[in-house]
Amino acid sequence: MNLRSSAGKRRGAIFLWRYRDNARNYPGWNLSADASGACSLLRRLRALAQSSRGTSRTVNVDVPTLTVLRVPNNEGGKARWWAPSRWRVAFQPDPEQRDLWKFPDDEDPAVLTLGRDRLADLIKGVEAITHGGGDYSIGGSAGDPSRPQAELWLWWYLPPNKPLERTDVPPKKWTRG
């Protein structure tokens, strides 16, 4: 299967980041996307799910905006964070590795390697984002110190609030017409 042609060009915004500050309360990776970005990501993930052999897709990710960071509200949206420039999702369809989840810290590109069950979880999570869902995590090692893998937190997307995004721009004055 040619995943490049079946998935199409990425549209919209996809945000992936990790917190440097207060990571105890916000461990692992964080994901949010606008409606177009989530649909674009879903097309790629569903194409992976249809594959019968190991394959991957890489997408460029966007730097999270202040509005995006205020959804998890780590230190009021002001906690330090780090974002990769790209995210590669590698699918391993081997039935023996259905529960596979590997998501190391601080790689660029960020690389998530997962099995069929975990890919299904990721698809459900991105679908939830499109309906305003989030504030929960998937994957990770669930506290198992012998398998330290970062979890992925899913966050809903709020449309940008221009005054919050660019505080240096004075508000427009209303005039009667």
Backbone as JSON Lines, residues from 0, in Angstrom:
{"i":0,"aa":"M","n":[0.84,-1.18,0.0],"ca":[0.0,0.0,0.0],"c":[0.88,1.24,0.0]}
{"i":1,"aa":"N","n":[0.61,2.17,-0.86],"ca":[1.34,3.43,-0.91],"c":[0.66,4.41,0.04]}
{"i":2,"aa":"L","n":[1.21,4.55,1.25],"ca":[0.57,5.41,2.25],"c":[0.65,6.87,1.88]}
{"i":3,"aa":"R","n":[1.66,7.25,1.13],"ca":[1.78,8.66,0.77],"c":[0.58,9.1,-0.07]}
{"i":4,"aa":"S","n":[0.21,8.31,-1.05],"ca":[-0.9,8.71,-1.92],"c":[-2.25,8.52,-1.23]}
{"i":5,"aa":"S","n":[-2.36,7.53,-0.33],"ca":[-3.66,7.31,0.32],"c":[-3.91,8.31,1.44]}
{"i":6,"aa":"A","n":[-2.88,8.89,2.0],"ca":[-3.07,9.8,3.12],"c":[-3.2,11.25,2.69]}
{"i":7,"aa":"G","n":[-2.63,11.62,1.55],"ca":[-2.76,13.0,1.08],"c":[-1.87,13.97,1.83]}
{"i":8,"aa":"K","n":[-1.99,15.23,1.46],"ca":[-1.19,16.29,2.07],"c":[-1.79,16.71,3.41]}
{"i":9,"aa":"R","n":[-0.92,16.98,4.35],"ca":[-1.38,17.41,5.68],"c":[-2.03,18.77,5.59]}
{"i":10,"aa":"R","n":[-3.13,18.92,6.28],"ca":[-3.84,20.2,6.37],"c":[-4.06,20.52,7.83]}
{"i":11,"aa":"G","n":[-4.32,21.77,8.1],"ca":[-4.63,22.17,9.47],"c":[-3.41,22.19,10.37]}
{"i":12,"aa":"A","n":[-3.67,22.27,11.66],"ca":[-2.61,22.37,12.66],"c":[-2.62,21.14,13.56]}
{"i":13,"aa":"I","n":[-1.42,20.59,13.79],"ca":[-1.23,19.47,14.69],"c":[-0.15,19.89,15.68]}
{"i":14,"aa":"F","n":[-0.46,19.81,16.96],"ca":[0.46,20.26,18.01],"c":[0.9,19.07,18.85]}
{"i":15,"aa":"L","n":[2.2,18.9,19.01],"ca":[2.78,17.85,19.84],"c":[3.87,18.48,20.68]}
{"i":16,"aa":"W","n":[3.83,18.3,22.0],"ca":[4.83,18.91,22.87],"c":[4.95,18.14,24.17]}
{"i":17,"aa":"R","n":[6.05,18.43,24.9],"ca":[6.31,17.9,26.24],"c":[6.59,19.09,27.15]}
{"i":18,"aa":"Y","n":[6.21,18.95,28.4],"ca":[6.5,20.01,29.36],"c":[7.86,19.82,29.99]}
{"i":19,"aa":"R","n":[8.58,20.91,30.16],"ca":[9.84,20.93,30.91],"c":[9.57,21.24,32.38]}
{"i":20,"aa":"D","n":[8.55,22.07,32.63],"ca":[8.18,22.44,34.0],"c":[6.97,21.64,34.44]}
{"i":21,"aa":"N","n":[6.93,21.3,35.72],"ca":[5.8,20.62,36.33],"c":[5.47,19.32,35.59]}
{"i":22,"aa":"A","n":[6.48,18.6,35.14],"ca":[6.28,17.36,34.4],"c":[5.69,16.26,35.28]}
{"i":23,"aa":"R","n":[5.8,16.4,36.6],"ca":[5.21,15.41,37.5],"c":[3.69,15.38,37.32]}
{"i":24,"aa":"N","n":[3.07,16.53,37.18],"ca":[1.62,16.61,36.99],"c":[1.22,16.5,35.52]}
{"i":25,"aa":"Y","n":[2.15,16.72,34.62],"ca":[1.89,16.65,33.18],"c":[2.96,15.79,32.51]}
{"i":26,"aa":"P","n":[2.97,14.48,32.82],"ca":[4.02,13.62,32.27],"c":[3.76,13.26,30.81]}
{"i":27,"aa":"G","n":[4.82,12.95,30.11],"ca":[4.68,12.45,28.75],"c":[4.44,13.52,27.7]}
{"i":28,"aa":"W","n":[3.95,13.07,26.57],"ca":[3.67,13.93,25.43],"c":[2.25,14.46,25.49]}
{"i":29,"aa":"N","n":[2.01,15.56,24.78],"ca":[0.7,16.19,24.7],"c":[0.36,16.38,23.23]}
{"i":30,"aa":"L","n":[-0.9,16.16,22.88],"ca":[-1.35,16.27,21.49],"c":[-2.65,17.04,21.43]}
{"i":31,"aa":"S","n":[-2.7,17.98,20.5],"ca":[-3.93,18.69,20.17],"c":[-3.9,18.98,18.68]}
{"i":32,"aa":"A","n":[-5.05,19.26,18.11],"ca":[-5.12,19.57,16.68],"c":[-6.41,20.32,16.41]}
{"i":33,"aa":"D","n":[-6.36,21.21,15.42],"ca":[-7.6,21.83,14.99],"c":[-8.37,20.8,14.16]}
{"i":34,"aa":"A","n":[-9.59,21.13,13.74],"ca":[-10.44,20.16,13.05],"c":[-9.77,19.62,11.79]}
{"i":35,"aa":"S","n":[-9.18,20.49,10.98],"ca":[-8.53,20.04,9.74],"c":[-7.3,19.2,10.04]}
{"i":36,"aa":"G","n":[-6.52,19.6,11.03],"ca":[-5.34,18.83,11.4],"c":[-5.69,17.46,11.93]}
{"i":37,"aa":"A","n":[-6.74,17.38,12.76],"ca":[-7.17,16.09,13.3],"c":[-7.65,15.17,12.18]}
{"i":38,"aa":"C","n":[-8.42,15.72,11.23],"ca":[-8.9,14.9,10.11],"c":[-7.73,14.42,9.25]}
{"i":39,"aa":"S","n":[-6.76,15.28,9.03],"ca":[-5.58,14.9,8.26],"c":[-4.8,13.8,8.97]}
{"i":40,"aa":"L","n":[-4.63,13.95,10.28],"ca":[-3.93,12.94,11.06],"c":[-4.7,11.62,11.06]}
{"i":41,"aa":"L","n":[-6.02,11.7,11.18],"ca":[-6.83,10.48,11.16],"c":[-6.7,9.73,9.84]}
{"i":42,"aa":"R","n":[-6.63,10.44,8.73],"ca":[-6.44,9.77,7.43],"c":[-5.15,8.97,7.44]}
{"i":43,"aa":"R","n":[-4.08,9.53,7.97],"ca":[-2.8,8.84,8.02],"c":[-2.84,7.63,8.95]}
{"i":44,"aa":"L","n":[-3.44,7.82,10.12],"ca":[-3.51,6.73,11.09],"c":[-4.37,5.58,10.58]}
{"i":45,"aa":"R","n":[-5.47,5.9,9.94],"ca":[-6.33,4.84,9.38],"c":[-5.63,4.11,8.24]}
{"i":46,"aa":"A","n":[-4.82,4.83,7.46],"ca":[-4.04,4.17,6.4],"c":[-3.03,3.21,7.02]}
{"i":47,"aa":"L","n":[-2.4,3.61,8.13],"ca":[-1.48,2.7,8.83],"c":[-2.22,1.45,9.3]}
{"i":48,"aa":"A","n":[-3.41,1.64,9.86],"ca":[-4.18,0.52,10.41],"c":[-4.54,-0.51,9.34]}
{"i":49,"aa":"Q","n":[-4.6,-0.09,8.1],"ca":[-4.95,-1.01,7.02],"c":[-3.74,-1.79,6.5]}
{"i":50,"aa":"S","n":[-2.56,-1.44,6.96],"ca":[-1.35,-2.08,6.47],"c":[-1.15,-3.46,7.11]}
{"i":51,"aa":"S","n":[-0.66,-4.38,6.33],"ca":[-0.38,-5.72,6.85],"c":[1.1,-5.9,7.18]}
{"i":52,"aa":"R","n":[1.89,-4.86,6.95],"ca":[3.32,-4.93,7.29],"c":[3.73,-3.64,7.99]}
{"i":53,"aa":"G","n":[4.86,-3.69,8.68],"ca":[5.34,-2.53,9.41],"c":[5.6,-1.35,8.48]}
{"i":54,"aa":"T","n":[5.1,-0.21,8.86],"ca":[5.28,1.0,8.06],"c":[5.13,2.21,8.97]}
{"i":55,"aa":"S","n":[5.43,3.39,8.47],"ca":[5.32,4.59,9.29],"c":[4.88,5.78,8.45]}
{"i":56,"aa":"R","n":[4.44,6.81,9.14],"ca":[4.1,8.09,8.53],"c":[4.72,9.18,9.39]}
{"i":57,"aa":"T","n":[5.23,10.2,8.74],"ca":[5.82,11.34,9.44],"c":[5.05,12.59,9.06]}
{"i":58,"aa":"V","n":[4.71,13.39,10.06],"ca":[4.01,14.65,9.82],"c":[4.79,15.78,10.48]}
{"i":59,"aa":"N","n":[4.76,16.94,9.87],"ca":[5.29,18.14,10.51],"c":[4.3,18.55,11.59]}
{"i":60,"aa":"V","n":[4.83,18.98,12.72],"ca":[3.96,19.43,13.8],"c":[4.19,20.92,14.04]}
{"i":61,"aa":"D","n":[3.18,21.55,14.57],"ca":[3.22,22.99,14.83],"c":[3.63,23.28,16.26]}
{"i":62,"aa":"V","n":[4.21,24.43,16.46],"ca":[4.56,24.91,17.79],"c":[3.26,25.27,18.5]}
{"i":63,"aa":"P","n":[3.03,24.78,19.71],"ca":[1.77,25.09,20.39],"c":[1.64,26.58,20.69]}
{"i":64,"aa":"T","n":[0.47,27.1,20.44],"ca":[0.18,28.51,20.72],"c":[-0.2,28.69,22.18]}
{"i":65,"aa":"L","n":[-0.27,29.91,22.63],"ca":[-0.69,30.18,24.0],"c":[-2.09,29.63,24.24]}
{"i":66,"aa":"T","n":[-2.98,29.76,23.27],"ca":[-4.33,29.23,23.41],"c":[-4.3,27.71,23.58]}
{"i":67,"aa":"V","n":[-3.49,27.02,22.81],"ca":[-3.36,25.56,22.93],"c":[-2.81,25.19,24.3]}
{"i":68,"aa":"L","n":[-1.79,25.91,24.77],"ca":[-1.17,25.61,26.06],"c":[-2.09,25.92,27.24]}
{"i":69,"aa":"R","n":[-3.06,26.8,27.05],"ca":[-3.98,27.11,28.15],"c":[-5.04,26.04,28.37]}
{"i":70,"aa":"V","n":[-5.2,25.13,27.42],"ca":[-6.17,24.05,27.63],"c":[-5.71,23.14,28.77]}
{"i":71,"aa":"P","n":[-4.49,22.57,28.73],"ca":[-4.06,21.8,29.89],"c":[-3.77,22.7,31.1]}
{"i":72,"aa":"N","n":[-3.47,23.97,30.83],"ca":[-3.3,24.99,31.86],"c":[-2.19,24.67,32.86]}
{"i":73,"aa":"N","n":[-1.09,24.12,32.38],"ca":[0.07,23.87,33.23],"c":[0.68,25.22,33.59]}
{"i":74,"aa":"E","n":[0.62,25.56,34.87],"ca":[1.12,26.84,35.38],"c":[0.51,28.01,34.59]}
{"i":75,"aa":"G","n":[-0.8,27.92,34.36],"ca":[-1.51,28.99,33.67],"c":[-1.13,29.11,32.21]}
{"i":76,"aa":"G","n":[-0.61,28.05,31.62],"ca":[-0.19,28.1,30.22],"c":[1.21,28.63,30.04]}
{"i":77,"aa":"K","n":[1.91,28.89,31.16],"ca":[3.24,29.51,31.08],"c":[4.39,28.55,31.38]}
{"i":78,"aa":"A","n":[4.08,27.28,31.63],"ca":[5.14,26.3,31.91],"c":[6.01,26.11,30.68]}
{"i":79,"aa":"R","n":[7.3,25.94,30.91],"ca":[8.22,25.72,29.77],"c":[7.9,24.39,29.11]}
{"i":80,"aa":"W","n":[8.07,24.35,27.79],"ca":[7.75,23.16,27.01],"c":[8.77,23.02,25.9]}
{"i":81,"aa":"W","n":[8.74,21.86,25.27],"ca":[9.59,21.56,24.12],"c":[8.74,20.85,23.08]}
{"i":82,"aa":"A","n":[8.91,21.21,21.81],"ca":[8.15,20.57,20.73],"c":[9.12,20.11,19.64]}
{"i":83,"aa":"P","n":[8.92,18.92,19.12],"ca":[9.73,18.48,17.98],"c":[9.24,19.16,16.71]}
{"i":84,"aa":"S","n":[10.02,19.07,15.66],"ca":[9.58,19.66,14.38],"c":[8.73,18.67,13.59]}
{"i":85,"aa":"R","n":[8.92,17.38,13.85],"ca":[8.18,16.35,13.13],"c":[7.81,15.22,14.09]}
{"i":86,"aa":"W","n":[6.79,14.45,13.7],"ca":[6.32,13.31,14.48],"c":[6.17,12.11,13.55]}
{"i":87,"aa":"R","n":[6.86,11.04,13.89],"ca":[6.75,9.82,13.1],"c":[5.97,8.78,13.9]}
{"i":88,"aa":"V","n":[4.93,8.25,13.3],"ca":[4.15,7.17,13.91],"c":[4.49,5.9,13.13]}
{"i":89,"aa":"A","n":[5.1,4.95,13.82],"ca":[5.52,3.69,13.21],"c":[4.61,2.57,13.7]}
{"i":90,"aa":"F","n":[3.99,1.87,12.77],"ca":[3.03,0.82,13.08],"c":[3.67,-0.55,12.92]}
{"i":91,"aa":"Q","n":[3.5,-1.4,13.93],"ca":[4.0,-2.78,13.91],"c":[2.78,-3.71,13.99]}
{"i":92,"aa":"P","n":[2.36,-4.3,12.85],"ca":[1.14,-5.1,12.85],"c":[1.29,-6.53,13.38]}
{"i":93,"aa":"D","n":[2.47,-6.92,13.82],"ca":[2.7,-8.28,14.33],"c":[1.69,-8.59,15.45]}
{"i":94,"aa":"P","n":[0.9,-9.66,15.32],"ca":[-0.09,-10.01,16.35],"c":[0.52,-10.21,17.74]}
{"i":95,"aa":"E","n":[1.79,-10.56,17.78],"ca":[2.47,-10.76,19.08],"c":[2.75,-9.42,19.76]}
{"i":96,"aa":"Q","n":[2.62,-8.32,19.03],"ca":[2.94,-7.01,19.6],"c":[1.75,-6.05,19.54]}
{"i":97,"aa":"R","n":[0.55,-6.59,19.71],"ca":[-0.67,-5.76,19.63],"c":[-0.65,-4.61,20.63]}
{"i":98,"aa":"D","n":[-0.02,-4.82,21.79],"ca":[-0.02,-3.82,22.87],"c":[1.25,-2.96,22.87]}
{"i":99,"aa":"L","n":[2.04,-3.03,21.81],"ca":[3.3,-2.3,21.75],"c":[3.07,-0.78,21.83]}
{"i":100,"aa":"W","n":[3.88,-0.12,22.66],"ca":[3.85,1.35,22.78],"c":[5.25,1.79,23.17]}
{"i":101,"aa":"K","n":[5.95,2.44,22.28],"ca":[7.27,3.02,22.57],"c":[7.22,4.47,22.14]}
{"i":102,"aa":"F","n":[7.43,5.36,23.11],"ca":[7.39,6.79,22.82],"c":[8.47,7.47,23.66]}
{"i":103,"aa":"P","n":[9.73,7.37,23.23],"ca":[10.83,7.96,24.0],"c":[10.72,9.48,24.13]}
{"i":104,"aa":"D","n":[11.39,9.99,25.13],"ca":[11.42,11.44,25.37],"c":[12.38,12.14,24.43]}
{"i":105,"aa":"D","n":[12.08,13.37,24.14],"ca":[13.01,14.34,23.55],"c":[13.72,13.91,22.28]}
{"i":106,"aa":"E","n":[13.04,13.26,21.38],"ca":[13.61,12.95,20.08],"c":[13.04,13.91,19.06]}
{"i":107,"aa":"D","n":[13.83,14.24,18.06],"ca":[13.34,15.06,16.96],"c":[13.85,14.46,15.66]}
{"i":108,"aa":"P","n":[13.0,13.78,14.92],"ca":[11.55,13.75,15.12],"c":[11.15,12.86,16.29]}
{"i":109,"aa":"A","n":[10.0,13.2,16.89],"ca":[9.42,12.35,17.91],"c":[8.97,11.07,17.21]}
{"i":110,"aa":"V","n":[9.22,9.92,17.84],"ca":[8.87,8.64,17.21],"c":[8.0,7.84,18.17]}
{"i":111,"aa":"L","n":[6.79,7.54,17.73],"ca":[5.88,6.67,18.46],"c":[5.76,5.37,17.67]}
{"i":112,"aa":"T","n":[6.17,4.27,18.3],"ca":[6.05,2.95,17.68],"c":[4.97,2.2,18.43]}
{"i":113,"aa":"L","n":[3.99,1.69,17.68],"ca":[2.87,1.04,18.35],"c":[2.32,-0.14,17.58]}
{"i":114,"aa":"G","n":[1.63,-1.01,18.35],"ca":[0.97,-2.17,17.78],"c":[-0.49,-1.86,17.46]}
{"i":115,"aa":"R","n":[-1.19,-2.86,16.96],"ca":[-2.56,-2.67,16.47],"c":[-3.52,-2.14,17.54]}
{"i":116,"aa":"D","n":[-3.5,-2.67,18.76],"ca":[-4.42,-2.2,19.8],"c":[-4.13,-0.75,20.2]}
{"i":117,"aa":"R","n":[-2.86,-0.43,20.3],"ca":[-2.49,0.94,20.67],"c":[-2.78,1.93,19.54]}
{"i":118,"aa":"L","n":[-2.65,1.49,18.29],"ca":[-3.02,2.35,17.16],"c":[-4.52,2.63,17.21]}
{"i":119,"aa":"A","n":[-5.32,1.62,17.53],"ca":[-6.76,1.82,17.67],"c":[-7.07,2.84,18.77]}
{"i":120,"aa":"D","n":[-6.32,2.78,19.89],"ca":[-6.48,3.76,20.97],"c":[-6.16,5.17,20.48]}
{"i":121,"aa":"L","n":[-5.08,5.29,19.71],"ca":[-4.69,6.6,19.19],"c":[-5.75,7.15,18.24]}
{"i":122,"aa":"I","n":[-6.28,6.31,17.38],"ca":[-7.33,6.75,16.45],"c":[-8.54,7.24,17.24]}
{"i":123,"aa":"K","n":[-8.96,6.49,18.26],"ca":[-10.1,6.9,19.09],"c":[-9.8,8.24,19.79]}
{"i":124,"aa":"G","n":[-8.57,8.41,20.25],"ca":[-8.2,9.65,20.92],"c":[-8.25,10.85,20.0]}
{"i":125,"aa":"V","n":[-7.76,10.71,18.78],"ca":[-7.8,11.82,17.82],"c":[-9.25,12.08,17.4]}
{"i":126,"aa":"E","n":[-10.04,11.03,17.27],"ca":[-11.48,11.23,17.0],"c":[-12.13,12.02,18.13]}
{"i":127,"aa":"A","n":[-11.75,11.74,19.37],"ca":[-12.3,12.46,20.51],"c":[-11.95,13.95,20.44]}
{"i":128,"aa":"I","n":[-10.73,14.26,20.02],"ca":[-10.32,15.66,19.89],"c":[-11.26,16.39,18.93]}
{"i":129,"aa":"T","n":[-11.68,15.72,17.85],"ca":[-12.55,16.38,16.88],"c":[-13.93,16.69,17.47]}
{"i":130,"aa":"H","n":[-14.28,16.04,18.58],"ca":[-15.57,16.27,19.23],"c":[-15.42,17.02,20.55]}
{"i":131,"aa":"G","n":[-14.27,17.65,20.76],"ca":[-14.05,18.42,21.98],"c":[-13.61,17.59,23.16]}
{"i":132,"aa":"G","n":[-13.19,16.35,22.92],"ca":[-12.76,15.48,24.01],"c":[-11.3,15.67,24.36]}
{"i":133,"aa":"G","n":[-10.92,15.16,25.49],"ca":[-9.52,15.23,25.92],"c":[-9.39,15.2,27.43]}
{"i":134,"aa":"D","n":[-8.24,15.61,27.9],"ca":[-7.88,15.61,29.31],"c":[-7.75,14.18,29.85]}
{"i":135,"aa":"Y","n":[-7.16,13.31,29.02],"ca":[-6.83,11.96,29.45],"c":[-5.64,11.49,28.63]}
{"i":136,"aa":"S","n":[-5.0,10.42,29.1],"ca":[-3.82,9.93,28.4],"c":[-4.03,8.49,27.93]}
{"i":137,"aa":"I","n":[-3.23,8.13,26.93],"ca":[-3.2,6.77,26.43],"c":[-1.74,6.32,26.4]}
{"i":138,"aa":"G","n":[-1.55,5.0,26.32],"ca":[-0.2,4.47,26.2],"c":[0.59,4.59,27.48]}
{"i":139,"aa":"G","n":[1.88,4.68,27.32],"ca":[2.77,4.78,28.47],"c":[2.97,3.44,29.15]}
{"i":140,"aa":"S","n":[3.68,3.47,30.25],"ca":[4.0,2.23,30.95],"c":[3.16,2.05,32.2]}
{"i":141,"aa":"A","n":[2.2,2.95,32.43],"ca":[1.28,2.83,33.57],"c":[2.03,2.59,34.88]}
{"i":142,"aa":"G","n":[3.09,3.34,35.08],"ca":[3.84,3.24,36.33],"c":[4.76,2.05,36.44]}
{"i":143,"aa":"D","n":[4.93,1.29,35.39],"ca":[5.83,0.13,35.4],"c":[7.26,0.61,35.17]}
{"i":144,"aa":"P","n":[8.1,0.68,36.22],"ca":[9.45,1.22,36.06],"c":[10.34,0.38,35.15]}
{"i":145,"aa":"S","n":[9.96,-0.88,34.91],"ca":[10.77,-1.71,34.02],"c":[10.51,-1.4,32.55]}
{"i":146,"aa":"R","n":[9.43,-0.66,32.26],"ca":[9.1,-0.28,30.88],"c":[8.81,1.21,30.81]}
{"i":147,"aa":"P","n":[9.77,2.06,31.08],"ca":[9.49,3.5,31.12],"c":[9.23,4.08,29.72]}
{"i":148,"aa":"Q","n":[7.99,4.25,29.37],"ca":[7.61,4.85,28.1],"c":[6.63,5.98,28.36]}
{"i":149,"aa":"A","n":[6.81,7.06,27.65],"ca":[5.97,8.23,27.85],"c":[4.56,7.97,27.36]}
{"i":150,"aa":"E","n":[3.61,8.5,28.11],"ca":[2.22,8.43,27.69],"c":[1.91,9.61,26.77]}
{"i":151,"aa":"L","n":[0.73,9.62,26.19],"ca":[0.3,10.7,25.3],"c":[-1.0,11.26,25.84]}
{"i":152,"aa":"W","n":[-0.96,12.56,26.22],"ca":[-2.14,13.25,26.7],"c":[-2.84,13.89,25.51]}
{"i":153,"aa":"L","n":[-4.16,13.76,25.49],"ca":[-4.98,14.3,24.41],"c":[-5.75,15.51,24.93]}
{"i":154,"aa":"W","n":[-5.73,16.59,24.15],"ca":[-6.39,17.84,24.56],"c":[-7.25,18.37,23.43]}
{"i":155,"aa":"W","n":[-8.43,18.86,23.78],"ca":[-9.3,19.47,22.8],"c":[-8.68,20.75,22.29]}
{"i":156,"aa":"Y","n":[-9.21,21.22,21.2],"ca":[-8.68,22.42,20.55],"c":[-9.68,23.56,20.7]}
{"i":157,"aa":"L","n":[-9.2,24.71,21.13],"ca":[-10.01,25.92,21.18],"c":[-9.6,26.83,20.03]}
{"i":158,"aa":"P","n":[-10.55,27.39,19.32],"ca":[-10.16,28.33,18.26],"c":[-9.35,29.47,18.86]}
{"i":159,"aa":"P","n":[-8.4,29.98,18.1],"ca":[-7.54,31.04,18.64],"c":[-8.32,32.27,19.07]}
{"i":160,"aa":"N","n":[-7.9,32.81,20.17],"ca":[-8.45,34.07,20.67],"c":[-7.41,35.13,20.35]}
{"i":161,"aa":"K","n":[-7.64,35.93,19.33],"ca":[-6.62,36.86,18.82],"c":[-5.99,37.74,19.9]}
{"i":162,"aa":"P","n":[-6.78,38.34,20.83],"ca":[-6.12,39.15,21.86],"c":[-5.15,38.35,22.72]}
{"i":163,"aa":"L","n":[-5.44,37.05,22.97],"ca":[-4.52,36.24,23.75],"c":[-3.28,35.87,22.94]}
{"i":164,"aa":"E","n":[-3.45,35.7,21.64],"ca":[-2.34,35.3,20.79],"c":[-1.35,36.44,20.55]}
{"i":165,"aa":"R","n":[-1.9,37.64,20.37],"ca":[-1.03,38.77,20.03],"c":[-1.4,39.96,20.92]}
{"i":166,"aa":"T","n":[-0.85,39.98,22.11],"ca":[-1.21,41.04,23.05],"c":[-0.61,42.38,22.67]}
{"i":167,"aa":"D","n":[0.3,42.4,21.69],"ca":[0.91,43.66,21.28],"c":[0.04,44.43,20.29]}
{"i":168,"aa":"V","n":[-1.05,43.83,19.83],"ca":[-1.93,44.49,18.86],"c":[-3.09,45.12,19.61]}
{"i":169,"aa":"P","n":[-3.28,46.45,19.49],"ca":[-4.38,47.09,20.2],"c":[-5.72,46.61,19.63]}
{"i":170,"aa":"P","n":[-6.77,46.54,20.48],"ca":[-8.06,46.1,20.0],"c":[-8.65,47.09,19.0]}
{"i":171,"aa":"K","n":[-9.49,46.6,18.09],"ca":[-10.13,47.48,17.13],"c":[-11.16,48.34,17.85]}
{"i":172,"aa":"K","n":[-11.28,49.57,17.41],"ca":[-12.3,50.46,17.98],"c":[-13.56,50.3,17.17]}
{"i":173,"aa":"W","n":[-14.68,50.24,17.87],"ca":[-15.97,50.11,17.21],"c":[-16.46,51.49,16.81]}
{"i":174,"aa":"T","n":[-16.96,51.59,15.63],"ca":[-17.51,52.87,15.16],"c":[-18.92,52.59,14.67]}
{"i":175,"aa":"R","n":[-19.75,53.59,14.79],"ca":[-21.11,53.43,14.28],"c":[-21.11,53.66,12.79]}
{"i":176,"aa":"G","n":[-21.86,52.8,12.1],"ca":[-21.85,52.88,10.65],"c":[-23.08,53.34,10.06]}
